[in-house]
Every structure is written in structure tokens, then in C-alpha cells.
Amino acid sequence: MFKIKTLIVFLVMILAIIGCTNDEKEEPLEPIAKEAEDQNNDENQPEENSKEEQSPSAAEEEPNIEVDPLPTTFKELEKLKVGVDAGPLYESGKDTQEQNKEIAEHFKDLPLPEDKANPSELELDYLFREMLKRVQLDFQGPEQIMKEIKFQSLGNPDIEDARYQFKENLNVVILLDASGSMAQVIDGKTKMAAAKDAISNFLGELPEETNVALRVYGHKGTGSDSDKELSCSSSELVYGFDSYESSSFDRALSQVKPAGWTPTGLALSDAQKDLSSYDGKKNTNIVYLVSDGIETCDTNPVESAKELYDSEITPIINVLGFDVDGEGQNHLQEIADSVDGIYQTVSDENELAKELDKVNDIAQAWEEWKDKGMESLDYQKTTNSLKIFSYVTDQSVKETDERNSMNFIVRALEEHGYISSEAKRYLLEKNKEYHAWIQSEVNQLEEELDALNESSYKEAVKALEEKYELNVE
């Protein structure tokens, strides 16, 4: 009996020793299992333990990441929406370190890798793509430059669209946003004051026989909810139709102050009424919409623009965005696209004046056309070379600005501990490669456009339509 008891005690001791030995061996098992799990080759770990120890980000989140593809053609690039944070990230005169801190704080809501030290390539590609969406600029492809060349070639007999042919009368209408945001200051001058000066100088250079008109909108009431109805119904023809006379024009314009909401659709509908007696058979009608933001009333600017465009007035409608954010650019671009018009963002008075001056070139050509007894003129290559140079330069500047914005964000995020130095290097290299591709596309377009400029307008349009599947006629 004693021997049996002794044997039982001995067996218990052996089992205890084995148990302790196994416990000691299993202590490092958890990190080993985690490493093996990351490599998807843990054959020895029991299935139940594997499920319990799997990282949620590895098992559940990463397979659900869908990275939107980057554009592979300039036409695809052109279709991307402008980002909500598009534009300069730094302000001159402010402390760089403080601005880096602000940038990191502002962009920390991006989809940052959960495991900062060991992000997957998929996570970094996703971060890059979502970051790019935020700062995306408004690249303009071959269709835009052909619209520009077509506009500058107005009167060219090669252009079969009747609205682009010179008629007996030339009418130019400016629709000026006078909402409260136009009181913002740029370079020491309010946007409204800058717009007034640019428009006055532009109209003063037009041929005397040109009929001009200025309509303002959103100039009554305030930006408060109680004044919304008043402001959203405010649209007024303050000058024209008449030839430009500086003192009368300045008196009319001096009474306009930036005030309330933005009824863009109302202004376009009223412009159709203004031009109702100037049908397209005898009149070349040009309308410029100048705004610094989105429609904020209950009108529909796209629908109003289409109705004006499709009417017997047959106007050319172009849109200028004055110091607008990404949302505003997308909105104004949509208006211009709906009427086959040109959209251009301008950041200050000089750029606004430069865009308006394009109409002066057309007006001078119209005056010459009339003086020659309405004979056809030769417009080949008159302004196209400069236009192509300006277009290419603009796209190159956007490539540089967008690339720099992405670099600034990546460095700020790394500096403030949101991503690792290895992630920073990966993102910077990806950014370099992507924007190098954009610049190569711009260079190729420049070569093609320069070659086509040696052809007639009609031949150039046909060649570009075939290559890029455009619709510019």
C-alpha cells in the first residue's frame, strides 16, 4: 500500500515538473505566433489560438482597403475633382515650424496606418491616394486648350459654329458676384475692389462700338439667415447696354458693396432677359460670370446657364473663379462645362485682368473685320503660340505646386509622429514618380500642340479629336 501511495506521489511530482517546463517554454510563444501570423505560415499554432491572437487590422481592415487607381492619361487627370485643401499650404511671414504643426494637425484625419512602425504597402498606397484627393489641383487637358484656341480664333471662317462667327454687333456682359465673401482682402485690397478695378480697365480698352453691360448679384441684405430671401432675390443691371463711359460706369459701380448670399442661377437667368433683344443672328454675344464661390441660394446655375446657352441669343459663356476654394472650383467648372465654356481660376487682380484682356484681342479683331467691309480675315497662328505657351506653363506650375503640397504634408506628418521615417521615404518617392509622369504628359502635349499650330484650325481640331476623343466643335 505504501508503495502504491509512493508511486502516485511520484507520478504527481513528475506531471508538475512537466507542466512547469511547458509553461517556461510557452512564454515566448505569443510574439512568435504573432510574427508567424504576419507571415501567414503558422502551421503549428492551434487554430483557436490563432483566431484569438490575430490583429484586427491584419485580419479585417486591410482586405477591405480599396485604393482608387491613379490616372494613367491626361484626360483622366483632367476629370479628377479639385481637392478641398487645394492651394498653398503655407502663408508667407508665418513661422514654418508652427505651420508644420498646423498641417500635421489638419491632415491627421487621413487614413494613417494602424501599425505606424510596420505599415503595409497597401496602407501607404491608400494613404497617398486619399492625401492626393485632398490637395488635387484643376489640371486642364487638350480639350480645354482647344476651347481657348477656339475662343481666341473667334471670327475664323474655319469655325463652323455660328456663335463663334463675327456679327454686326459685339455685346459683352459681365456678371459680378457681390456676395459677402467678396469683402475678403487679397494683397491689401478687397476682392470686390480688385474686381471693380480690373473690370473698369478691361472695358475701357474695348472698341467704342462694343456694347457692354454689368450685372451684379447678391448685393443686398447680409449673410444672415434673416436676410437670405432678400439677398437671394437681388440681381441688378447696374450698367448697359451701351458703350463704355468711365464716369457713368464708376458711379454705377461705386454703389455696389459686397453684402449677402450668392444667387448665381438668378444672375444667369436675368442675363438671358438682358440679352433677349440681341439674337445670335446679328449679334456676337459674350458672357463672363465672375464669382468667388458656390451658389448659396435655391437657384440652379447649371440649368440657367444651359437655358441661356441654348436660346436664340447663342452666347459664348465663360466662367472666372476669383480666389475660390476646391468646392467652388468644382462648382464653377461644372457651370462652364455645361455650356462648352472656358473655366479659369484667378487668384488676384492681375490674373483677373489678364483673363478679361483675352476679350480685348477678340474685340480688336472684330473691329478690324468691320473696317474691312466684313471680309474674312486670316487668323492662323495669330495668338495660338502664346496661348500654347501659357497653357503648358500653367499645367507645369500646377504639377510643381501639387507635388510640393504632398511633400509638405508627408514631412509634417512624420515630424509630428503620425507616420514613420520609412513611410515618409516611400510616400515621397511615390509622389516624385507620379508627378514626374504628369510633367512628361504636359511635355508631350506641348510638342503635339506646337506641331498642330502649323496646321489650320480645322486640321488641328480634327487631329486632336482623333487622338484624345474630344468634342470641341
C-alpha positions as CSV (number, residue, x, y, z in Angstrom):
1,M,0.0,0.0,0.0
2,F,2.8,2.3,0.9
3,K,4.5,1.5,-2.4
4,I,1.3,2.4,-4.3
5,K,1.0,5.8,-2.5
6,T,4.7,6.5,-3.1
7,L,4.2,5.7,-6.8
8,I,1.2,8.1,-7.0
9,V,3.1,10.9,-5.3
10,F,6.0,10.3,-7.6
11,L,3.8,10.5,-10.7
12,V,2.1,13.7,-9.5
13,M,5.5,15.3,-9.0
14,I,6.6,14.3,-12.5
15,L,3.5,15.8,-14.0
16,A,4.0,19.0,-12.1
17,I,7.6,19.3,-13.3
18,I,6.5,18.7,-16.9
19,G,3.8,21.3,-16.5
20,C,6.3,23.9,-15.2
21,T,8.7,23.1,-18.0
22,N,6.0,23.6,-20.6
23,D,4.9,26.9,-19.0
24,E,8.5,28.1,-19.3
25,K,8.7,27.1,-22.9
26,E,5.4,28.7,-23.9
27,E,6.3,32.2,-22.5
28,P,7.8,33.4,-25.8
29,L,5.1,31.7,-27.9
30,E,2.9,34.8,-28.1
31,P,5.3,37.1,-30.1
32,I,6.5,34.1,-32.2
33,A,2.9,33.3,-33.0
34,K,2.2,37.0,-33.9
35,E,5.3,37.1,-36.2
36,A,4.3,33.9,-37.8
37,E,0.7,35.1,-38.2
38,D,2.0,38.2,-40.1
39,Q,3.8,35.9,-42.5
40,N,0.7,33.6,-42.9
41,N,2.7,30.5,-42.2
42,D,1.9,29.5,-38.6
43,E,1.4,25.8,-39.1
44,N,2.0,24.6,-35.5
45,Q,-0.2,27.1,-33.6
46,P,-3.7,25.7,-32.8
47,E,-6.5,27.2,-35.0
48,E,-8.4,28.6,-32.0
49,N,-5.4,30.4,-30.5
50,S,-4.6,31.8,-34.0
51,K,-8.0,33.3,-34.3
52,E,-7.8,34.8,-30.8
53,E,-4.4,36.4,-31.4
54,Q,-5.0,37.7,-35.0
55,S,-4.6,41.5,-35.3
56,P,-7.9,43.2,-36.2
57,S,-6.2,45.4,-38.7
58,A,-4.5,42.5,-40.4
59,A,-7.5,40.2,-40.4
60,E,-10.3,42.5,-41.0
61,E,-9.4,46.1,-42.1
62,E,-6.7,45.7,-44.7
63,P,-8.6,43.4,-47.0
64,N,-11.3,46.0,-47.1
65,I,-9.0,48.8,-48.3
66,E,-9.8,49.8,-51.8
67,V,-7.3,52.2,-53.4
68,D,-8.7,54.3,-56.2
69,P,-6.3,54.0,-59.2
70,L,-4.2,56.9,-60.2
71,P,-4.9,58.4,-63.6
72,T,-3.0,56.9,-66.5
73,T,-3.8,59.5,-69.1
74,F,-4.1,63.3,-69.0
75,K,-7.8,63.1,-69.9
76,E,-8.3,61.0,-66.7
77,L,-6.2,63.5,-64.7
78,E,-8.4,66.4,-66.0
79,K,-11.6,64.7,-64.7
80,L,-10.4,64.5,-61.1
81,K,-12.2,66.8,-58.8
82,V,-10.3,69.7,-57.1
83,G,-9.5,68.8,-53.5
84,V,-11.0,70.6,-50.5
85,D,-7.5,71.6,-49.4
86,A,-6.2,72.6,-52.9
87,G,-3.9,75.6,-52.9
88,P,-0.9,76.9,-51.0
89,L,-0.4,75.3,-47.6
90,Y,2.0,77.9,-46.2
91,E,1.5,81.6,-45.6
92,S,4.4,83.9,-46.0
93,G,5.6,85.6,-42.9
94,K,4.4,82.8,-40.5
95,D,6.7,80.6,-38.5
96,T,7.5,77.4,-40.5
97,Q,7.6,75.1,-37.5
98,E,4.2,76.3,-36.3
99,Q,2.7,75.9,-39.8
100,N,4.1,72.3,-39.9
101,K,2.3,71.6,-36.7
102,E,-0.9,73.1,-38.1
103,I,-0.5,71.0,-41.3
104,A,0.0,67.8,-39.3
105,E,-3.0,68.5,-37.1
106,H,-5.2,69.4,-40.1
107,F,-4.3,66.2,-42.0
108,K,-4.2,63.7,-39.1
109,D,-7.7,62.6,-40.1
110,L,-6.2,60.9,-43.2
111,P,-6.3,57.1,-43.1
112,L,-3.0,56.7,-41.3
113,P,-1.6,53.1,-40.9
114,E,-2.7,51.5,-37.7
115,D,0.7,50.0,-37.1
116,K,2.8,53.0,-37.6
117,A,6.1,51.1,-37.3
118,N,5.2,48.4,-39.8
119,P,2.7,49.7,-42.4
120,S,1.9,47.6,-45.4
121,E,2.4,48.9,-48.9
122,L,-1.3,48.7,-49.5
123,E,-1.9,51.0,-46.5
124,L,0.7,53.5,-47.7
125,D,-0.8,53.5,-51.2
126,Y,-4.2,54.1,-49.8
127,L,-2.9,57.0,-47.6
128,F,-1.1,58.5,-50.7
129,R,-4.3,58.4,-52.8
130,E,-6.5,59.9,-50.1
131,M,-4.0,62.6,-49.4
132,L,-3.9,63.4,-53.1
133,K,-7.6,63.8,-53.2
134,R,-7.4,66.5,-50.6
135,V,-4.9,68.7,-52.5
136,Q,-5.8,67.8,-56.1
137,L,-5.5,70.8,-58.5
138,D,-7.5,71.5,-61.6
139,F,-5.3,70.2,-64.4
140,Q,-6.7,71.1,-67.8
141,G,-6.2,68.7,-70.7
142,P,-6.3,69.2,-74.5
143,E,-10.0,69.9,-74.7
144,Q,-9.5,73.0,-72.5
145,I,-6.7,74.4,-74.6
146,M,-8.7,73.8,-77.8
147,K,-11.6,75.7,-76.2
148,E,-9.1,78.5,-75.5
149,I,-7.8,78.5,-79.1
150,K,-11.3,78.3,-80.4
151,F,-12.3,81.4,-78.3
152,Q,-9.2,83.3,-79.4
153,S,-10.0,82.4,-83.0
154,L,-13.5,83.8,-82.8
155,G,-14.4,85.0,-86.3
156,N,-12.3,82.5,-88.0
157,P,-14.2,81.2,-91.1
158,D,-12.9,77.7,-90.3
159,I,-15.1,77.6,-87.2
160,E,-18.5,76.4,-88.4
161,D,-20.3,77.1,-85.1
162,A,-22.4,80.2,-85.8
163,R,-21.9,81.5,-82.2
164,Y,-18.2,81.9,-82.9
165,Q,-18.6,83.9,-86.1
166,F,-18.4,87.7,-86.1
167,K,-21.8,89.5,-86.5
168,E,-22.7,93.1,-87.0
169,N,-22.7,93.8,-83.2
170,L,-20.5,92.7,-80.4
171,N,-22.0,92.6,-76.9
172,V,-20.1,91.8,-73.7
173,V,-21.9,91.1,-70.4
174,I,-20.1,90.8,-67.0
175,L,-22.0,89.0,-64.2
176,L,-20.2,90.0,-61.0
177,D,-20.7,88.2,-57.7
178,A,-21.3,90.8,-54.9
179,S,-21.9,88.4,-52.1
180,G,-20.4,89.0,-48.6
181,S,-17.3,86.9,-49.3
182,M,-16.2,89.4,-51.9
183,A,-15.3,91.6,-48.9
184,Q,-12.3,89.4,-48.2
185,V,-8.9,91.0,-48.6
186,I,-6.2,90.0,-51.1
187,D,-2.9,91.9,-51.2
188,G,-4.3,94.8,-49.2
189,K,-7.5,95.2,-51.3
190,T,-10.9,93.6,-51.1
191,K,-11.9,91.2,-53.8
192,M,-14.7,93.5,-54.8
193,A,-12.4,96.5,-55.1
194,A,-9.9,94.4,-57.2
195,A,-12.7,93.1,-59.4
196,K,-14.1,96.6,-60.0
197,D,-10.6,97.9,-61.0
198,A,-9.9,95.0,-63.3
199,I,-13.3,95.2,-65.0
200,S,-13.1,99.0,-65.4
201,N,-9.7,98.8,-67.0
202,F,-10.8,96.0,-69.3
203,L,-14.0,97.8,-70.5
204,G,-12.0,101.0,-71.1
205,E,-9.9,99.2,-73.7
206,L,-12.7,97.8,-75.7
207,P,-13.5,99.4,-79.1
208,E,-16.0,102.2,-78.8
209,E,-18.7,100.4,-80.8
210,T,-18.7,97.4,-78.4
211,N,-21.9,97.2,-76.3
212,V,-21.1,96.4,-72.6
213,A,-23.3,95.6,-69.6
214,L,-22.6,94.8,-66.0
215,R,-25.0,92.9,-63.7
216,V,-24.3,92.4,-60.0
217,Y,-25.9,89.8,-57.8
218,G,-26.1,89.0,-54.0
219,H,-25.5,92.7,-53.3
220,K,-28.5,93.3,-50.9
221,G,-29.1,92.3,-47.4
222,T,-26.5,90.5,-45.3
223,G,-25.2,86.9,-45.0
224,S,-27.6,86.2,-42.1
225,D,-30.4,83.7,-42.4
226,S,-33.0,86.5,-41.8
227,D,-31.7,88.3,-44.9
228,K,-31.4,85.2,-47.1
229,E,-34.7,85.8,-49.0
230,L,-33.8,89.4,-49.8
231,S,-30.2,88.6,-50.8
232,C,-31.2,85.6,-52.9
233,S,-33.6,87.8,-54.9
234,S,-31.0,90.5,-55.6
235,S,-29.7,90.8,-59.1
236,E,-29.4,94.2,-60.8
237,L,-28.2,95.5,-64.2
238,V,-26.2,98.5,-63.0
239,Y,-24.8,99.5,-66.4
240,G,-25.6,99.0,-70.1
241,F,-26.3,98.0,-72.7
242,D,-24.1,100.9,-74.0
243,S,-20.6,101.7,-75.0
244,Y,-18.2,102.2,-72.0
245,E,-18.2,105.6,-70.5
246,S,-15.9,105.7,-67.4
247,S,-17.6,108.3,-65.2
248,S,-21.0,106.8,-65.6
249,F,-19.7,103.3,-65.1
250,D,-17.7,104.3,-62.0
251,R,-20.8,106.0,-60.5
252,A,-22.9,102.9,-61.0
253,L,-20.2,100.6,-59.7
254,S,-19.4,102.7,-56.6
255,Q,-22.8,102.0,-55.2
256,V,-22.2,98.2,-55.2
257,K,-21.0,96.8,-51.9
258,P,-20.3,93.1,-51.1
259,A,-23.2,92.0,-48.9
260,G,-25.1,88.8,-48.8
261,W,-25.7,85.4,-50.4
262,T,-24.9,84.1,-53.9
263,P,-27.8,83.6,-56.3
264,T,-25.7,82.7,-59.3
265,G,-28.6,81.0,-61.1
266,L,-30.7,84.1,-60.8
267,A,-28.0,86.2,-62.4
268,L,-27.7,83.9,-65.4
269,S,-31.5,83.8,-65.9
270,D,-31.6,87.6,-65.7
271,A,-28.7,87.9,-68.2
272,Q,-30.9,86.0,-70.6
273,K,-33.6,88.6,-70.2
274,D,-31.0,91.4,-70.7
275,L,-29.9,89.8,-74.0
276,S,-33.3,88.9,-75.2
277,S,-33.3,91.6,-77.9
278,Y,-29.8,90.7,-79.1
279,D,-30.4,87.4,-81.0
280,G,-27.4,85.5,-82.3
281,K,-28.1,86.1,-86.0
282,K,-26.9,89.7,-85.8
283,N,-25.0,89.7,-82.6
284,T,-21.9,88.1,-81.2
285,N,-22.7,87.8,-77.5
286,I,-20.1,87.0,-74.9
287,V,-21.0,86.5,-71.2
288,Y,-18.4,86.3,-68.4
289,L,-19.5,85.0,-65.0
290,V,-17.1,86.2,-62.2
291,S,-17.6,84.6,-58.8
292,D,-15.6,83.7,-55.7
293,G,-17.6,80.6,-54.6
294,I,-20.6,78.3,-54.9
295,E,-24.3,79.1,-55.3
296,T,-25.7,79.5,-51.8
297,C,-29.4,80.2,-52.7
298,D,-32.0,77.9,-54.1
299,T,-31.4,78.7,-57.8
300,N,-29.9,76.3,-60.3
301,P,-26.9,77.9,-62.1
302,V,-26.2,74.9,-64.4
303,E,-29.8,74.8,-65.6
304,S,-29.9,78.6,-66.0
305,A,-26.6,78.6,-67.9
306,K,-27.9,75.9,-70.3
307,E,-31.1,77.7,-71.0
308,L,-29.2,80.9,-71.8
309,Y,-26.7,79.0,-74.0
310,D,-29.4,77.1,-75.9
311,S,-31.5,80.2,-76.5
312,E,-31.6,82.2,-79.8
313,I,-29.1,84.5,-78.2
314,T,-26.4,81.8,-78.8
315,P,-23.9,83.4,-76.4
316,I,-20.4,82.2,-75.5
317,I,-20.4,81.8,-71.8
318,N,-17.1,81.7,-69.8
319,V,-16.5,81.5,-66.1
320,L,-13.8,83.0,-63.9
321,G,-13.4,81.8,-60.3
322,F,-11.8,84.6,-58.2
323,D,-9.8,83.2,-55.4
324,V,-12.1,80.1,-54.9
325,D,-11.6,77.0,-52.8
326,G,-11.7,73.4,-54.2
327,E,-15.5,73.1,-53.8
328,G,-16.0,76.4,-55.6
329,Q,-13.7,75.4,-58.4
330,N,-15.6,72.2,-59.0
331,H,-18.9,74.0,-58.9
332,L,-17.9,76.8,-61.3
333,Q,-16.2,74.3,-63.6
334,E,-19.5,72.3,-63.8
335,I,-21.3,75.5,-65.0
336,A,-18.6,76.2,-67.7
337,D,-18.6,72.6,-68.9
338,S,-22.4,72.6,-69.2
339,V,-22.2,75.3,-71.8
340,D,-18.9,74.3,-73.5
341,G,-17.3,77.3,-72.0
342,I,-13.9,78.1,-70.6
343,Y,-13.3,78.0,-66.8
344,Q,-10.3,79.6,-65.3
345,T,-9.3,80.2,-61.7
346,V,-7.7,83.5,-60.9
347,S,-6.0,84.3,-57.6
348,D,-5.7,88.1,-57.7
349,E,-6.5,91.3,-59.7
350,N,-3.7,90.9,-62.2
351,E,-4.8,87.4,-63.2
352,L,-8.4,88.5,-63.5
353,A,-7.3,91.4,-65.7
354,K,-5.2,89.0,-67.8
355,E,-8.2,86.7,-68.5
356,L,-10.5,89.6,-69.3
357,D,-7.9,91.0,-71.7
358,K,-8.5,88.0,-74.0
359,V,-11.8,89.6,-74.9
360,N,-9.9,92.7,-75.9
361,D,-8.0,90.8,-78.5
362,I,-11.2,89.4,-79.9
363,A,-12.9,92.9,-79.9
364,Q,-9.9,94.4,-81.8
365,A,-10.2,91.6,-84.4
366,W,-14.0,92.2,-84.7
367,E,-13.4,96.0,-85.2
368,E,-10.8,95.2,-88.0
369,W,-13.3,92.7,-89.5
370,K,-15.9,95.5,-89.7
371,D,-13.5,98.1,-91.1
372,K,-12.5,95.8,-93.9
373,G,-16.1,95.6,-95.1
374,M,-16.8,92.4,-93.3
375,E,-14.3,90.5,-95.4
376,S,-12.9,87.3,-93.9
377,L,-9.6,87.6,-92.1
378,D,-6.6,85.3,-91.7
379,Y,-6.4,84.2,-88.0
380,Q,-3.9,81.3,-88.4
381,K,-1.3,81.2,-85.6
382,T,-2.1,84.8,-84.6
383,T,-2.2,84.1,-80.8
384,N,-2.0,80.3,-80.7
385,S,1.7,80.1,-79.9
386,L,1.3,82.4,-76.9
387,K,-1.8,80.5,-75.8
388,I,0.0,77.2,-76.0
389,F,3.0,78.5,-74.1
390,S,0.7,79.9,-71.4
391,Y,-1.3,76.6,-71.2
392,V,1.9,74.5,-70.8
393,T,3.4,76.8,-68.2
394,D,0.1,76.8,-66.2
395,Q,0.0,72.9,-66.1
396,S,3.7,72.7,-65.2
397,V,3.1,75.2,-62.3
398,K,0.2,73.1,-61.1
399,E,2.3,69.9,-61.2
400,T,5.0,71.6,-59.1
401,D,2.5,73.1,-56.6
402,E,0.6,69.9,-56.1
403,R,3.9,67.9,-55.7
404,N,5.1,70.3,-53.1
405,S,1.8,70.2,-51.2
406,M,2.1,66.4,-51.0
407,N,5.7,66.6,-49.8
408,F,4.8,69.2,-47.2
409,I,2.1,67.1,-45.7
410,V,4.2,63.9,-45.7
411,R,7.1,65.6,-43.9
412,A,4.8,67.3,-41.4
413,L,3.1,64.0,-40.5
414,E,6.5,62.3,-40.0
415,E,7.9,65.2,-38.0
416,H,4.9,65.1,-35.6
417,G,4.9,61.3,-35.2
418,Y,1.9,60.3,-37.3
419,I,4.0,58.1,-39.7
420,S,7.4,56.5,-39.6
421,S,10.5,57.7,-41.4
422,E,10.3,54.6,-43.7
423,A,6.7,55.5,-44.6
424,K,7.9,59.1,-45.3
425,R,10.5,57.8,-47.8
426,Y,8.0,55.6,-49.5
427,L,5.4,58.3,-49.9
428,L,8.0,60.9,-51.1
429,E,9.3,58.6,-53.7
430,K,5.8,57.7,-54.9
431,N,5.0,61.4,-55.1
432,K,8.1,62.1,-57.1
433,E,7.3,59.3,-59.6
434,Y,3.7,60.3,-60.0
435,H,4.3,64.0,-60.6
436,A,7.2,63.2,-63.0
437,W,4.6,61.3,-65.1
438,I,2.4,64.4,-65.1
439,Q,5.2,66.6,-66.3
440,S,6.1,64.1,-69.1
441,E,2.4,64.2,-70.2
442,V,2.5,68.0,-70.3
443,N,5.7,68.0,-72.3
444,Q,4.2,65.6,-74.8
445,L,1.1,67.8,-75.2
446,E,3.3,70.8,-75.8
447,E,5.1,69.0,-78.7
448,E,1.8,67.9,-80.2
449,L,0.2,71.4,-79.9
450,D,3.2,73.2,-81.4
451,A,3.1,70.8,-84.3
452,L,-0.6,71.3,-84.8
453,N,-0.2,75.0,-84.7
454,E,1.5,74.8,-88.1
455,S,-1.8,73.5,-89.5
456,S,-5.1,75.3,-90.0
457,Y,-7.6,75.5,-87.1
458,K,-9.8,72.8,-88.6
459,E,-7.0,70.4,-89.2
460,A,-5.7,70.9,-85.6
461,V,-9.1,70.2,-84.1
462,K,-9.6,67.1,-86.2
463,A,-6.1,65.7,-85.2
464,L,-6.7,66.3,-81.5
465,E,-10.3,64.9,-81.7
466,E,-8.9,61.7,-83.2
467,K,-6.1,61.3,-80.6
468,Y,-8.0,62.3,-77.5
469,E,-11.6,61.6,-78.5
470,L,-12.5,65.2,-77.8
471,N,-15.8,67.1,-78.5
472,V,-14.8,70.7,-79.1
473,E,-16.9,71.6,-82.1
